[in-house]
Amino acid sequence: MQHANQLIPQYGNRLLQVGFENAVFFYNGIVIGDWFGPGSYRQMMQCTDECRLIAPEAMREVMVRHNARTLLVNLKEGSKIDLPAYQLDFTLQQLTPDGVLLTLK
């Protein structure tokens, strides 16, 4: 969240997150993403045997609907992401064992 805060001047103060609902209070802006409500995970994930993020093009549409340009994904909570595919439409800002921070190109 600290790195995401540093991106606010360039990418705006709206962050779409998957799996970091326990850290939303550390972001100095508006955080979208939770199990229920208008920013629910079901529009960002596809779950069968395991849960994966939707295709990058579809995620871009979700982010545009929520007026967000920054995406934070928790990798420890089991969210799978096709990072090479995402990097075609997104810029990798930070990758840690806990998660990945991306911004729309």
N, C-alpha and C positions, 0 to 999 in steps of 0.2 A: 504494500500500500504506500510505503514511503516513496518508492520510485514512481508509482502512478501519480502521486501528488505533485511530483516534479514535472510531470507532463501536462498538467492542467493548463498552463499558459499557451501551449501549442495546440493541444487537442481538445480543450474544453473540460468542463467539470462533471461530465456524465460518464460513468464507468459501468459497463456491463460485466457482471461477474458470474462465475459458475463455481460453487463450492466454497466460497470464502465468506459466507454469510456471518460468520463469527468475527470477521475483521472489518465489517463495514463502518464501524465507528471511527476507524483510523484514517478514513478517506475524507479529504476536505472538499467534498462535493456530493453529488447525487449518485447513489449506487443502485443499480437495477439488477435484479436477479434474486429469486427466492423460490421456495417450493410452491407457493401459492401467489395469486394476484396477477396483475397485468404483465409483470416481468417474470413469469414462471419459467422454470427450467424446461418444461415440456416443449416449449417452442425453440429451445436451443440445443436439445439433446434428442438422440434417437436411441431407444433402449430395446434390446431384444435379450440375448443372453448376457450382454454387458452394455453399458451406456457409453456412447460416443457422441462427440460434438457433431452437429449437423455439418453439411458441406460448407466450405468457406463462403461460397456465393449466397447460400441461404442465410448464413450468419450475418453477412453484410446487410441483407434485407431487414433482419431483426434489429440490427444496430441502427439502421436508418430510421426505422419506425420509432425507436426510443431516443433518437437524436444523440447517440453515443458514438464516439470514435475510438474508445479504449476498451479492450477486452482483457479480463483477468481470469485464468482457468486454474483451478486447484488440481494438481496432478496426483496428490497423495490420497484424495478421496475417491479415486478410481475413474475419474473422467478421462476418457481416451481422446486424443486429438491427433489428426494427421498433420503434424507440424510442417512438413515440406509443402503440402498442398495449401495450408493456410498462409505460408510465406509468399505465395504468389499474389495474394490480395492484401496481406497484412505485413507490417514491419515488426520484426522481433525486437522488443525493447529490453526484455530481461527473461532469462531462463534459469530457474533454480530447481533443486530437487522438490520443492513444494509446489511450484507452479510456473506458469508462463504468462508474460505480459506482452500484449500485442496492440498495435494501433493500425487503423485503416490507412491504406496508401492513398 
